[in-house]
């Protein structure tokens, strides 16, 4: 690690259903202004901007940033599937850490369409063709949404391996909804019982409808700076990035395991790199925002990040070690399942929640005594970004 990188401002919009949101540039500008106000930094001091989104034409980042100011700074557009927001954060962190800038803006946004994710370009090689090839070999295809088949297939493989109950996956959604009830910016604020979750229609075994994240519109942003910049502006004891790592697919991703195909080894290796860089382990983490696009992925991520041992996620869940009063509070925001998953914004919404937690300003969601926070953002295709924050 080079220079220390601080997160001095964060902000996000309320996440909404497709068709109910503002335009992407309006949402992004709202998140940027909130982050600037939080940081007490004037936009004129921003030296670079990194803008993440998945669905949109080229230079949407400029159009979004132009709402806030026209200062001629570099604006880099980032698209890395569901890990887009954290990838933009990764680039912004590198700029500060490497001494190339003192203060940068990172913003993520998405205006999504109703329904399951679909390809936009059908006249060229699909970037997920290798992943689809594994699925075809291992379990074949059916009429369910492709992402649900992939992550559901991983959940089914896990269930067969360890004899895990279907209800164990449902418990993830139950927790998610309970946490989101205390988050006014979440898409879903209504709690659901385990019975309601299990009774919703099956999408792909073991996933029911309420175990799949919804298409969402929203934006989130963060202001990063060096220690020198923070001191110059009188910012005392800011939240800082203790370590961060990004991994992409390994050869093991394209074998005969659905679990590995959806990113297990990417997560394991990114987590190991972060723990080594930070000099801390999973036992030191009090709060985490994990990529729960489907309940199955949260189950897998507990083990991949070492929050519990392999094969012990079911006990971890039923013992309540993943919520308040347990070992590590996971997705206090409600996560992707209940807060929502606007692809480009998700990584920065996770960052926002964890900064609030470490500052002690998360209101009813506050995790008592939170000093170390962990973020996991995963995109098929593939990329995994794991980030550790400290105060």
C-alpha positions in Angstrom: 0.0 0.0 0.0 1.2 3.5 -0.8 -0.4 6.7 0.7 -3.3 6.4 3.1 -6.7 6.9 1.3 -9.5 8.5 3.2 -13.2 8.5 2.5 -14.3 11.9 3.6 -17.8 12.2 2.0 -20.5 9.8 1.0 -24.1 10.1 -0.3 -26.8 8.2 -2.0 -30.3 8.6 -3.3 -33.3 6.5 -2.2 -33.4 3.4 -4.4 -36.5 3.0 -6.5 -38.2 0.6 -8.9 -37.8 1.0 -12.6 -40.1 3.7 -14.0 -40.3 5.5 -10.6 -36.9 7.2 -10.6 -35.4 10.4 -11.9 -33.1 10.4 -15.0 -29.6 8.9 -14.3 -27.9 12.3 -14.5 -30.3 13.7 -11.9 -29.9 10.8 -9.5 -26.1 10.9 -9.9 -26.0 14.6 -9.3 -28.0 14.2 -6.2 -25.6 11.6 -4.8 -22.6 13.7 -5.7 -24.0 16.8 -4.1 -24.8 14.8 -0.9 -21.2 13.4 -0.8 -19.7 16.9 -1.4 -21.8 18.4 1.4 -20.8 15.5 3.7 -17.1 16.1 2.9 -17.3 19.9 3.2 -15.3 20.1 0.0 -16.0 22.3 -2.9 -16.5 20.6 -6.3 -13.7 22.9 -7.7 -11.2 20.9 -5.5 -12.1 17.6 -7.2 -9.2 16.7 -9.5 -10.6 13.5 -11.1 -13.9 11.7 -11.4 -14.6 8.0 -11.9 -18.2 7.2 -13.0 -19.6 3.7 -13.0 -22.7 2.4 -14.8 -23.6 -0.7 -16.8 -26.7 0.3 -18.9 -26.1 3.5 -20.9 -24.4 5.1 -23.8 -20.8 6.1 -23.7 -19.9 9.2 -21.6 -22.9 9.0 -19.4 -20.4 9.7 -16.6 -19.6 13.1 -18.1 -23.3 14.0 -18.5 -23.9 13.1 -14.8 -20.8 15.0 -13.5 -21.6 18.0 -15.7 -24.8 18.6 -13.6 -22.5 19.5 -10.7 -19.7 21.4 -12.4 -17.9 22.1 -15.6 -14.2 22.3 -14.5 -12.6 20.3 -17.3 -11.4 17.5 -15.0 -10.8 13.9 -16.3 -13.9 11.8 -16.1 -13.3 8.1 -16.5 -16.3 5.9 -17.4 -16.3 2.4 -15.8 -18.3 -0.7 -16.6 -17.6 -4.0 -14.8 -21.0 -5.6 -14.4 -22.3 -5.8 -10.9 -18.9 -4.8 -9.4 -18.9 -1.5 -11.4 -19.2 0.8 -8.4 -16.4 -0.9 -6.5 -14.2 -1.0 -9.6 -14.6 2.8 -9.9 -13.7 3.1 -6.2 -10.7 0.9 -6.8 -9.5 3.3 -9.5 -10.1 6.3 -7.4 -8.2 4.7 -4.5 -5.3 4.0 -6.8 -5.1 7.6 -8.0 -4.8 8.9 -4.4 -2.6 6.1 -3.1 -0.2 6.5 -6.0 0.2 10.2 -5.6 -1.5 11.1 -8.8 -4.3 13.1 -7.2 -5.2 14.6 -3.8 -9.0 14.5 -4.0 -11.2 12.5 -6.3 -14.9 11.8 -6.8 -16.3 8.4 -7.4 -19.9 8.0 -8.4 -22.1 5.1 -9.5 -25.6 5.1 -10.9 -28.0 3.0 -12.8 -31.4 3.5 -14.5 -32.6 -0.1 -15.0 -35.5 -1.6 -16.9 -38.2 -3.9 -15.5 -37.6 -7.6 -15.5 -34.5 -9.9 -15.5 -31.1 -8.8 -16.8 -30.8 -9.3 -20.6 -28.1 -9.0 -23.3 -28.1 -5.7 -25.2 -25.9 -6.9 -28.0 -26.7 -10.2 -29.8 -24.5 -9.8 -32.8 -21.2 -10.5 -31.0 -19.5 -12.8 -28.5 -21.3 -12.8 -25.2 -18.8 -12.1 -22.4 -20.4 -14.7 -20.3 -20.2 -17.5 -22.9 -17.6 -19.4 -20.9 -19.7 -19.2 -17.7 -22.7 -20.3 -19.7 -20.7 -23.2 -21.0 -20.0 -24.4 -17.5 -23.7 -24.2 -16.7 -24.7 -26.0 -19.8 -22.3 -28.8 -18.9 -23.2 -29.1 -15.3 -26.9 -28.5 -15.2 -28.2 -27.4 -18.6 -30.6 -24.5 -19.2 -34.3 -23.8 -18.5 -36.6 -20.9 -18.8 -35.6 -19.1 -15.5 -33.6 -15.9 -15.7 -29.9 -16.8 -16.5 -28.5 -15.2 -13.4 -30.9 -17.0 -11.2 -30.0 -20.3 -12.9 -26.3 -19.6 -12.2 -26.5 -18.5 -8.6 -29.4 -20.9 -7.9 -27.3 -23.7 -9.4 -24.5 -22.8 -7.0 -26.9 -22.8 -4.1 -28.2 -26.2 -5.2 -24.6 -27.6 -5.4 -24.0 -26.3 -1.9 -27.2 -27.8 -0.6 -26.3 -31.2 -2.1 -22.8 -31.0 -0.7 -23.8 -30.2 2.8 -27.4 -31.2 3.2 -28.4 -27.6 3.7 -32.1 -26.9 4.3 -34.0 -24.7 1.7 -35.2 -22.6 4.6 -31.6 -21.7 5.4 -31.4 -19.7 2.2 -34.8 -18.1 3.1 -33.4 -16.9 6.4 -31.0 -14.6 4.5 -34.0 -12.8 3.0 -35.8 -12.6 6.3 -32.7 -10.9 7.9 -32.3 -8.6 4.8 -35.9 -7.4 5.1 -35.6 -6.9 8.8 -32.5 -4.8 8.4 -34.0 -2.8 5.5 -37.0 -1.8 7.6 -34.6 0.6 9.4 -33.2 2.0 6.1 -35.3 4.9 4.7 -33.2 4.8 1.5 -33.9 1.1 0.8 -36.3 -0.1 -1.9 -38.2 -2.5 0.4 -39.0 -1.4 4.0 -41.6 -4.1 4.7 -40.4 -7.1 6.7 -41.2 -10.6 5.4 -41.6 -13.7 7.5 -39.6 -16.9 6.6 -43.0 -18.4 5.7 -43.8 -15.6 3.2 -40.4 -15.9 1.6 -40.6 -19.7 1.2 -44.2 -19.4 -0.1 -43.3 -17.0 -2.9 -43.0 -18.6 -6.3 -39.9 -20.7 -7.1 -37.5 -19.1 -9.6 -34.8 -21.7 -9.6 -34.3 -24.3 -6.8 -33.5 -23.3 -4.1 -34.4 -19.7 -4.8 -37.9 -18.3 -4.5 -38.9 -14.9 -5.8 -38.1 -13.1 -2.5 -34.6 -14.5 -2.6 -33.7 -12.7 -5.8 -32.6 -9.0 -5.9 -34.9 -6.7 -7.8 -34.0 -4.4 -10.8 -33.4 -1.0 -9.2 -32.6 2.6 -10.0 -30.4 4.8 -7.9 -27.0 6.5 -7.4 -24.3 6.7 -4.7 -21.0 8.6 -4.5 -17.9 9.0 -2.4 -15.2 11.6 -2.0 -11.6 10.2 -1.5 -8.6 12.2 -0.5 -5.0 11.9 0.9 -4.0 12.5 4.5 -2.4 15.7 3.5 -5.6 17.0 1.9 -7.7 15.9 5.0 -5.3 17.7 7.4 -5.4 20.8 5.2 -9.2 20.9 5.4 -9.3 20.1 9.2 -10.8 16.7 8.7 -10.0 14.7 11.9 -9.9 10.9 12.1 -11.7 10.1 8.8 -12.7 6.6 7.8 -9.9 5.2 5.6 -9.4 2.3 3.3 -7.2 -0.2 5.1 -6.9 -2.5 2.2 -8.5 -3.3 -1.1 -8.1 -6.0 -3.8 -9.7 -6.9 -7.1 -9.6 -10.4 -8.6 -10.9 -11.8 -11.9 -11.7 -15.4 -12.9 -9.2 -18.2 -12.4 -8.9 -21.5 -14.3 -11.0 -23.1 -11.6 -14.0 -20.9 -12.5 -14.4 -22.9 -15.7 -14.3 -26.5 -14.4 -17.3 -28.5 -13.3 -18.5 -26.5 -10.2 -21.3 -23.9 -10.3 -20.0 -22.5 -6.9 -16.6 -21.7 -8.5 -18.2 -20.5 -11.7 -20.1 -17.7 -9.8 -17.0 -16.4 -8.2 -16.1 -18.3 -5.1 -12.4 -18.4 -5.8 -12.4 -14.8 -6.9 -13.8 -13.9 -3.4 -11.4 -16.3 -1.5 -8.4 -14.7 -3.1 -9.5 -11.1 -2.9 -10.3 -11.7 0.8 -6.9 -13.2 1.5 -5.1 -10.3 -0.2 -7.1 -7.8 1.9 -6.5 -9.6 5.2 -2.8 -9.8 4.4 -2.5 -6.1 3.4 -4.5 -4.9 6.4 -2.9 -7.2 9.0 -6.4 -8.1 10.2 -8.6 -11.2 9.7 -12.3 -11.9 9.4 -12.5 -12.2 13.2 -11.6 -8.5 13.5 -14.6 -7.4 11.4 -17.8 -6.1 13.1 -19.9 -5.2 10.1 -20.0 -6.2 6.4 -21.8 -5.4 3.3 -21.8 -8.5 1.1 -23.0 -9.1 -2.5 -26.3 -10.8 -1.8 -27.7 -10.6 -5.4 -29.3 -14.0 -4.5 -29.5 -15.6 -1.1 -27.2 -18.4 -2.3 -24.4 -15.9 -2.9 -24.5 -14.6 0.7 -24.3 -18.1 2.0 -21.3 -18.8 -0.2 -19.6 -15.5 0.7 -19.7 -16.2 4.4 -17.4 -19.1 3.8 -15.3 -17.6 1.0 -14.4 -14.6 3.2 -13.7 -16.8 6.3 -16.6 -15.3 8.3 -17.3 -19.0 9.1 -15.7 -22.3 8.2 -16.5 -24.1 5.0 -19.7 -26.1 5.4 -20.8 -24.2 8.6 -22.8 -21.4 7.0 -26.1 -23.0 8.0 -25.1 -23.0 11.7 -23.8 -19.5 11.3 -27.2 -18.3 9.9 -29.5 -20.2 12.4 -27.3 -19.1 15.3 -27.8 -15.5 14.3 -24.1 -14.8 14.0 -24.9 -12.8 10.8 -27.0 -10.1 12.5 -27.2 -7.8 15.5 -25.9 -9.6 18.7 -23.9 -12.1 16.6 -20.4 -12.3 15.3 -20.6 -9.9 12.3 -23.6 -7.9 11.2 -24.0 -8.6 7.5 -25.9 -6.2 5.2 -27.3 -3.8 7.8 -28.5 -1.7 4.9 -30.7 -4.5 3.7 -28.2 -5.5 1.1 -29.0 -6.0 -2.6 -32.0 -8.2 -1.7 -33.9 -5.4 0.1 -32.0 -2.1 -0.4 -31.9 -2.9 -4.1 -29.3 -3.4 -6.8 -28.8 -0.6 -9.3 -25.7 -2.2 -10.8 -23.4 0.8 -11.1 -24.4 2.2 -7.8 -24.2 -0.9 -5.6 -20.5 -0.8 -4.7 -20.7 2.8 -3.6 -24.0 2.3 -1.7 -22.1 -0.4 0.2 -19.3 2.0 0.8 -21.7 4.7 2.0 -23.4 2.3 4.5 -20.1 1.2 6.0 -18.7 4.7 6.3 -21.9 5.7 8.2 -21.4 2.6 10.4 -17.8 3.4 11.2 -18.7 7.0 12.0 -21.5 5.8 14.3 -24.2 7.7 12.3 -26.2 4.8 11.0 -29.2 5.6 13.2 -31.4 2.5 14.0 -29.0 0.3 11.9 -26.0 1.2 14.0 -23.7 -1.7 14.8 -22.4 -1.1 18.3 -18.6 -0.5 18.5 -18.0 -0.9 14.8 -14.3 -0.2 14.1 -13.5 -2.5 11.1 -15.8 -3.0 8.1 -15.6 -5.3 5.2 -17.2 -4.8 1.7 -17.6 -7.5 -1.0 -18.9 -6.6 -4.5 -19.0 -9.3 -7.2 -19.7 -9.2 -10.9 -19.9 -12.2 -13.2 -17.7 -12.0 -16.3 -15.9 -11.5 -13.9 -14.6 -9.3 -11.2 -14.6 -9.3 -7.4 -13.6 -6.3 -5.2 -13.1 -6.7 -1.5 -12.4 -3.5 0.6 -11.7 -3.1 4.3 -12.4 0.2 6.0 -11.2 1.4 9.4 -11.4 4.3 11.8 
